[in-house]
Amino acid sequence: MLSEQILHELIALRSSTPVLSVYLDVSPQTGAAETARLRLRQMVKDYVARAPAEVEQVLHYLDHEYDGSGRSLAIFSCMSAKLFRTFTFAVPIRSRARLLDVPYVKPLANLLESFGHIGVVLVDQQGARLFHFHLGELVEQEGIVGEEVRQSKHGSGSSSPGRRSSAGDQARAADELIDRNLRQAASFAAQFFAQHEVRRVLVGASEPVAHPFIERLPKRWQSILMGTFPIEMTAPHALVFERALAILQAAEQARDERLLMEVIDASAKGGEGVIGLEATLADVHAGKVQTLFIRDGYRAPGHRCQNCGYLSLRAQANCPFCGGEIEYIEDAVEFAVQSVISNGGEVEVVSANPLTEQMGNVGALLRY
């Protein structure tokens, strides 16, 4: 299963020959298995002359080894580096192929950011079910059951003087029991989220239960709450993730728009923001980038110093920083992604919209 450690291992890989990176959407909505094979052959046909062994290895895997599971695949092949890694995902990826000096990891970074380590809790007045999803797959689930809540029927009980138990007393007792159950469920959920290093939280519950439960969660988990949705407590985990995914995608779009506006505004004011590829590449080289924003699918050729990694769109005889030799690269954006991740920054791949056009397809929030 893909993890941050594996992502960094791919970033650190160096080879004397190009690496073939393939992402393939194999979800049923895109057609039959044979359609996926034809799409793959079309994507890699231009690379046969330059990387025949890598292309053959990838095609052989899809024809003879792939078991048909998942909604998308990622495949990395480089014979000289003894690299052949495959990943199957339960979430979709846009199909594409790249032959570069390094593994093409932008889509992996985006997957981990969008669908990595999601915590979902289904809760009612008595108990809770906890789920940890990673890249669409169920990693762990647990549950907790509190005391049964018995609500008194309308008109039951007595308000007569001297009577020890009235309808009001029963209602207060039920409220106190619900409160104890919700507090116990919130504490259990917090432990579960911490144990699994959850990055985003969603709550499945009826409206009367969702709000009081969230109020009882520690602030740490409230701060990464992405939304709530109604669902039956007995719902299968596949349906739970489907409902959660819809919330995540809507929240992701709103969050992207807010962050892009922040980048654009900060750049316009000369603050901690930069837009446009050339200016962003300069700050990437300086180690200033905290979060790099890239329009999904955006590529741009450029030039790179073989010594210090300086990136630029302009051809130059020598590196202006170290005097090293400059080489042409097919995708300067990919090298920027790898540099930012290696320096501890984050990468956000955002869908095309008017804000990405205004930003020039690439921008960043800076550390200083």
C-alpha positions in Angstrom: 0.0 0.0 0.0 1.2 3.5 -0.9 2.7 5.5 2.0 4.7 8.7 2.4 7.8 6.5 2.9 7.3 4.8 -0.5 6.7 8.2 -2.1 10.0 9.5 -0.7 11.8 6.3 -1.9 10.6 6.9 -5.4 11.6 10.6 -5.2 15.1 9.6 -4.1 15.6 7.1 -7.0 18.3 8.0 -9.4 18.9 6.1 -12.7 21.2 6.3 -15.7 18.2 5.6 -17.9 14.7 7.1 -18.0 11.9 5.8 -15.7 8.5 4.9 -17.3 5.7 6.0 -15.0 2.1 4.9 -15.9 -1.2 5.8 -14.4 -4.2 4.0 -15.7 -7.9 4.4 -14.9 -9.4 0.9 -14.9 -12.8 1.6 -13.2 -15.8 0.0 -14.8 -17.1 3.3 -16.0 -14.2 3.7 -18.4 -14.9 0.5 -20.2 -13.9 -3.2 -20.3 -10.5 -4.6 -19.4 -9.6 -4.7 -23.1 -10.3 -1.0 -23.4 -7.8 -0.3 -20.6 -5.2 -2.4 -22.5 -5.8 -0.4 -25.7 -5.6 2.8 -23.8 -2.3 1.8 -22.2 -0.7 0.8 -25.6 -1.8 4.2 -27.0 -0.2 6.0 -24.1 3.2 4.3 -24.3 3.6 3.9 -28.0 5.9 7.0 -28.3 8.2 5.5 -25.7 8.9 2.1 -27.3 12.0 3.3 -29.1 13.6 4.9 -26.1 12.5 2.4 -23.4 11.6 -0.9 -25.1 12.2 -3.1 -22.0 10.2 -0.8 -19.7 7.3 -0.7 -22.1 7.3 -4.4 -22.5 7.4 -5.0 -18.8 4.4 -2.7 -18.2 2.4 -4.3 -21.0 3.2 -7.8 -19.7 2.1 -6.9 -16.2 -1.3 -5.7 -17.4 -1.8 -8.6 -19.8 -0.7 -11.5 -17.5 -0.2 -10.4 -13.9 -2.8 -7.7 -13.0 -5.7 -9.3 -11.2 -8.4 -6.8 -12.2 -8.9 -5.3 -8.8 -9.2 -1.6 -7.9 -10.3 1.4 -9.9 -6.8 2.6 -11.0 -3.2 1.5 -11.3 0.2 3.1 -10.9 3.2 1.4 -12.5 6.9 2.3 -12.4 9.5 0.6 -14.5 13.3 1.1 -15.0 15.4 -1.9 -15.8 18.8 -0.2 -15.1 17.6 0.7 -11.6 16.0 -2.7 -11.0 12.7 -0.9 -10.4 9.3 -2.4 -11.1 6.6 -1.3 -8.7 2.9 -1.5 -9.1 0.1 0.0 -7.0 -3.6 -0.6 -7.1 -6.0 2.0 -5.8 -9.7 2.0 -4.9 -10.0 5.6 -6.0 -9.8 6.9 -9.6 -6.7 8.4 -11.3 -6.6 10.2 -14.6 -4.7 8.0 -17.2 -1.3 9.3 -18.3 2.2 8.1 -18.9 5.6 9.8 -18.6 9.2 8.8 -19.5 11.5 11.0 -17.4 14.8 10.8 -15.6 12.9 10.3 -12.3 9.6 8.7 -11.4 6.6 10.8 -12.1 5.1 11.2 -8.7 2.7 14.2 -8.9 -0.4 12.0 -9.0 0.8 9.9 -6.0 1.3 13.1 -4.0 -2.2 14.2 -4.9 -3.7 10.9 -3.9 -2.0 10.9 -0.5 -3.1 14.5 0.1 -6.7 13.9 -1.0 -7.5 10.4 0.2 -4.8 9.4 2.7 -5.8 8.4 6.2 -9.4 9.3 6.4 -11.3 8.7 9.6 -15.1 8.2 9.6 -17.3 7.7 12.7 -20.9 6.6 12.6 -22.6 7.5 15.8 -26.0 7.4 17.4 -27.3 7.8 21.0 -25.9 4.5 22.2 -22.6 3.8 20.4 -20.2 4.4 17.5 -18.5 2.6 14.6 -15.1 3.8 13.6 -13.4 3.4 10.2 -9.9 4.2 8.9 -9.7 4.4 5.1 -6.5 4.9 3.2 -6.7 5.6 -0.5 -10.2 4.3 -0.6 -9.4 1.0 1.2 -10.6 0.0 4.6 -7.6 -0.4 6.9 -9.3 -0.8 10.3 -12.7 -0.6 11.9 -13.8 -0.8 15.5 -16.9 -0.1 17.5 -18.2 0.8 20.9 -21.6 0.3 22.5 -22.8 2.3 25.5 -25.8 1.8 27.7 -29.2 1.3 26.1 -31.3 4.5 26.1 -34.9 3.9 27.1 -37.2 6.8 26.3 -40.4 7.1 28.3 -43.6 7.0 26.3 -45.6 10.2 26.0 -47.9 10.5 29.0 -46.2 7.8 31.1 -45.0 8.4 34.6 -46.7 10.7 37.1 -46.4 14.2 38.3 -48.2 13.5 41.6 -46.6 14.8 44.8 -44.5 12.2 46.5 -44.0 10.2 43.4 -40.3 9.2 43.2 -40.1 9.0 39.4 -41.9 11.4 37.1 -41.8 11.7 33.3 -39.5 14.7 33.7 -37.1 12.6 35.9 -37.0 9.9 33.2 -36.3 12.4 30.5 -33.5 13.9 32.5 -32.1 10.4 33.2 -32.3 9.6 29.4 -30.5 12.8 28.5 -27.7 12.1 31.0 -27.3 8.6 29.7 -27.1 9.9 26.1 -24.5 12.5 27.2 -22.4 9.8 28.8 -22.6 7.6 25.7 -21.7 10.5 23.4 -18.7 11.4 25.6 -17.6 7.8 25.7 -17.9 7.6 21.9 -16.0 10.9 21.4 -13.2 9.7 23.6 -13.0 6.4 21.8 -13.1 8.1 18.4 -10.2 10.4 19.5 -8.1 7.5 20.5 -8.9 5.7 17.3 -8.0 8.7 15.1 -4.7 9.3 17.0 -3.7 5.6 16.8 -4.2 5.6 13.0 -2.8 9.1 12.4 -6.0 10.3 10.7 -5.7 13.5 8.7 -9.3 14.2 8.0 -12.5 13.3 9.9 -16.1 12.8 8.8 -19.1 12.1 11.0 -22.1 10.0 9.9 -25.1 10.7 12.1 -28.6 12.2 12.3 -28.7 15.9 12.8 -29.8 15.7 16.5 -26.8 13.5 17.3 -24.0 14.9 15.0 -23.7 18.3 16.6 -23.5 17.3 20.2 -21.1 14.5 19.3 -18.8 16.9 17.5 -18.9 19.3 20.5 -17.5 16.5 22.7 -14.6 15.7 20.3 -11.3 17.2 21.3 -10.4 20.5 19.4 -7.7 18.7 17.5 -10.2 16.5 15.7 -12.8 19.2 15.3 -10.2 21.3 13.4 -9.9 18.6 10.7 -13.6 17.8 10.4 -14.6 17.8 6.8 -18.4 17.4 7.2 -21.3 15.3 8.3 -23.8 13.0 6.5 -26.8 10.9 7.5 -26.4 7.2 7.2 -27.6 4.0 8.9 -25.4 2.7 11.7 -25.4 -0.8 10.1 -24.3 0.5 6.6 -21.6 -1.5 4.9 -18.1 0.1 4.8 -18.2 0.5 1.0 -21.3 2.7 1.3 -19.7 4.6 4.2 -16.7 5.5 2.1 -18.9 6.4 -0.9 -20.9 8.9 1.2 -17.6 10.2 2.8 -16.0 10.6 -0.7 -18.8 12.9 -1.9 -18.2 15.1 1.2 -14.5 15.1 0.7 -14.6 16.0 -3.0 -17.0 19.0 -2.3 -14.9 20.1 0.6 -11.7 19.7 -1.4 -13.0 21.9 -4.2 -14.0 24.6 -1.7 -10.7 24.4 0.1 -8.8 24.6 -3.2 -10.6 27.7 -4.2 -9.9 29.4 -0.8 -6.2 28.5 -0.9 -5.8 29.6 -4.5 -7.4 33.0 -3.6 -4.9 33.2 -0.7 -2.0 32.6 -3.0 -3.1 35.1 -5.6 -3.9 37.8 -3.0 -0.5 37.2 -1.2 1.3 37.5 -4.5 -0.5 40.7 -5.5 0.4 42.2 -2.1 4.1 41.1 -2.3 3.5 38.8 0.6 4.1 35.1 1.2 2.8 34.0 -2.1 4.0 33.6 -5.7 2.3 32.8 -9.0 3.5 31.7 -12.4 5.9 28.9 -13.1 9.2 30.8 -13.5 8.8 32.8 -10.3 7.7 29.7 -8.4 10.7 27.7 -9.6 13.0 30.4 -8.2 11.4 30.1 -4.8 11.4 26.3 -5.0 15.2 26.4 -5.5 15.6 28.8 -2.6 13.7 26.3 -0.4 11.0 28.9 0.4 7.9 26.9 -0.7 5.7 25.5 2.0 2.8 24.5 -0.3 3.0 24.1 -4.1 -0.2 24.4 -6.1 -0.3 22.8 -9.6 -3.2 22.5 -12.1 -3.9 18.9 -12.7 -2.3 17.7 -15.9 -0.1 20.8 -16.3 3.4 20.1 -17.8 6.1 22.5 -19.0 9.6 21.8 -20.4 12.5 23.6 -18.8 16.1 23.4 -17.8 17.9 22.1 -14.7 21.3 22.3 -13.2 22.8 18.9 -13.0 24.8 20.0 -9.9 22.5 22.0 -7.6 19.1 21.2 -9.1 18.3 24.9 -10.1 15.2 25.0 -12.3 14.3 27.5 -15.0 12.3 27.8 -18.1 15.1 29.7 -19.8 18.1 28.0 -21.6 21.4 29.1 -20.1 25.0 28.1 -20.7 25.7 27.6 -17.0 23.9 27.6 -13.6 23.8 31.2 -12.2 24.2 29.8 -8.7 26.9 27.1 -8.9 28.2 27.3 -12.5 27.1 23.7 -13.1 26.0 22.4 -16.5 22.4 23.0 -17.5 20.4 20.2 -19.0 17.0 20.3 -20.9 14.2 18.5 -19.1 10.7 17.5 -20.4 8.8 18.5 -17.3 10.1 21.2 -15.0 6.9 20.9 -12.9 7.7 17.3 -11.9 11.2 18.3 -10.7 9.6 21.1 -8.7 7.2 18.7 -7.0 10.1 16.4 -6.1 12.1 19.3 -4.7 9.3 20.6 -2.6 8.4 17.2 -1.1 12.1 16.5 -0.4 12.4 19.8 1.5 9.4 18.9 3.7 6.8 21.0 1.8 3.4 20.0 0.5 2.0 19.6 -3.0 -1.6 20.3 -3.9 -2.8 19.3 -7.4 -6.0 21.3 -8.1 -8.6 20.9 -10.9 -8.7 23.5 -13.7 -10.8 26.5 -12.9 -10.7 30.3 -13.4 -8.4 30.7 -10.4 -5.8 28.3 -11.7 -5.9 30.2 -15.0 -5.4 33.5 -13.1 -2.5 31.9 -11.2 -0.8 30.7 -14.4 -1.3 27.0 -13.5 1.4 27.1 -10.8 1.8 29.0 -7.6 2.9 28.6 -4.0 2.5 29.7 -0.4 5.9 30.5 1.0 7.5 29.8 4.4 8.9 33.3 4.6 
